[in-house]
């Protein structure tokens, strides 16, 4: 390294007409976007998303119809206050079964949360079963952020490095005059941008598709948020009534956070695993394990430090019990960020130093 | 442009070695390639050619030794060194779902990110120096003009070799490193490649490094040759020097050297 003849001594050739662009990242992100769109991954992800929304709307529509039919059958076509009686009997049955059975702790927890939420609706005279396009969209943030949206983000990002290694194009990518860290950085930025796009499309598409079935109005309807798990069941000290649009915004913000965390993890795994199949398998196992832990290990406190138990942020923000007692939205967001930063740091270290023999 | 008189070689490998644990893929490889010269890197399969090339282009970190490109050390001034180098490693791999033009555009965008010798310069490129013009120019040089907008997945290996050379030329390099560039080319294509490599060296003053196991091809196009065997560069010289002025064939010299009987030049 100290050989003087190897030192940069001369520009023997004229300077290049155009030098280093101050906008290096945009042009690398441009490249990554070209590749992502060329592989039609975004098309596939959006197709799956829209198909799912269609099916979910159809199923929800049937449920609403059934409830209406039941109500008119039992009340003999009663007045507009039917729903109060229905909600009361639902609360009764929820509380009865929550007291009776303690085998599945998580299930009785859910029942208690739901009963509490319904009481608030009853007290404020708001029909909880009234479905609208905006309400459907808000509910989808919570529903989608557990598995569907993270899986679609994995589809976008989990082979973004290993795929290049498998195709041999990584040789072209890493022999250009650009630092490896910038290459990886541009891939992370691209996946994060597309994860955001996916969440945004999900919000709007859920509203439009749900609106076809239930009507597009209702963004200013009130909703109750802030249910927490407390020492003796449900802690209601923080419950607030907010307009639906504001809460939908918060829910999709949290869904976005979950998706960004999954995207960052997916890119990191595509660095760790030479095979795309291994990376996708590991990520899916992680998501499913998190979902299972959330169902089974609600009393096991360390589960709250796992990556994927924290993904349904939007879900427990919306009033469902958190996967583990005592988890809060803020803490979960912090845990997701910590794992992302850790994985990304390891990925940058590895990617910057690793020999490319593919 | 032609800097054939420049005393400093454009590509220098000094004492390159690569160890994987106890296995030594490359033990000691040194050579230098001057501007305006086509340099042949000959060796049997498994001699360490590919590992050496990967060290030359910054894909593999040498255990020992150093590489400099256009005077810039690859280890300490990686981006500046790579800005002066174009390469094909092993096989020309592209994004098959994109067209040739789109693939070249990706490469061109990256080449524009290169640092200049005196740090960032924000000078505007001269009029007419657009990405499209640069891509058309290199595509014309390797004659893939009419297929440029087809998806690369539909290209033959020969077409991908041409696209690979076009891609390697995009950053306006001083050094070209080509790994078995004649693979997949028909005899006419090989002749054309030979003519192109000579033109790049003679007219543009490029230092061209070509690896091959095809003695005949190397002999026809190269000014100088290095023979590598079992991770070691055994001989370096002009074809005339190695064949003792034509007294013996390059083939017999090559066989002798790789059999470990002679250590020539």
Interface residues (C-beta under 8 A of the other chain):
Chain A: X1 X3 X5 X6 X7 X8 X9 X10 X11 X12 X13 X15 X16 X17 X18 X19 X20 X21 X22 X24 X27 X28 X30 X31 X34 X35 X38 X39 X40 X167 X168 X169 X171 X172 X173 X174 X175 X176 X177 X178 X179 X182 X353 X355 X356 X357
Chain B: X1 X3 X6 X8 X12 X14 X54 X57 X58 X59 X60 X61 X66 X68 X70 X71 X72 X73 X75 X76 X77 X78 X79 X80 X82 X83 X85 X87 X89 X90 X91 X93 X94 X95 X96 X97 X98 X102 X105 X106 X107 X109 X110 X111 X112 X113 X114 X115 X116 X117 X118 X119 X120 X121 X122 X123 X124 X125 X126 X129 X167 X171 X172 X174
